[in-house]
């Protein structure tokens, strides 16, 4: 007898979100939409590219996969997207022309894996998964992370995508570095989910801020900053200027606020408020948080307007606008 409940009941992908699942056949699309049929599970992820990541995550959950498999494989879709300039190998480089990747994930038992400053590997989140599953450590960095990946069968592919090459050449004309609040500058994917049994997992992966200093690592691979999961409470993830998120341990802060009974929405608002108190230049930067609790309530809040997230729930996979602290942003 199948005890697995179907994830989302009513099939009603909106026209907008269906249109955002490119290059798959009609039959394929129909099959994937049908896989959004189970009930009880919720997947949410940062930015528009989250729509495709959510579909993959739901597919894994509906096929009986573990929450952590769903989170990992969901974000892998975005890591492989050759048009994405802030996640994966097509990301914009640092100021020395290197694409350096950061990723982490946490499973339903609180296990965690992370890689930072990794070059030339298509799926840093999968290396993070191996760090979690096969080593006594949580985080591997740079050359060591690369050696570990190569030893485990990953192949290295270096170089810039045509789009990144062009953007880098343009940037070199001024070489000025200033992270902004503009949405186009931020598209880390953080994906968090709850399965139909109430177990949580999440994954977060990025090429980091464009034209950052060589060696810079942001919040995305840092457990408690870019991502935190505690299946007793819920989960949270972040996008935006990582330095501001690290300084308040953003995702951990949100989960701990939820542990006290605060709703995911209020917890995200509180984290943004904390940044606005601690970070003098908060009006010039963007940070967005997503959160999900045991009751299936969702939270989303950012500094600037323009932060969007993809929410797969109750038969729909929709792009949502998060509320923000500032009403007139830099966008
Ligand atoms: N959070 C990422 C970082 O600081 C960047 C982003 O989301 O835009 O590396």
Boltz pocket constraint, residues with backbone or C-beta under 6 A from the ligand:
constraints:
  - pocket:
      binder: B
      contacts: [[A, 86], [A, 185], [A, 186], [A, 187], [A, 188], [A, 206], [A, 207], [A, 208], [A, 209], [A, 217], [A, 218], [A, 219], [A, 220], [A, 238], [A, 239], [A, 240], [A, 241], [A, 242], [A, 243]]
      max_distance: 6.0
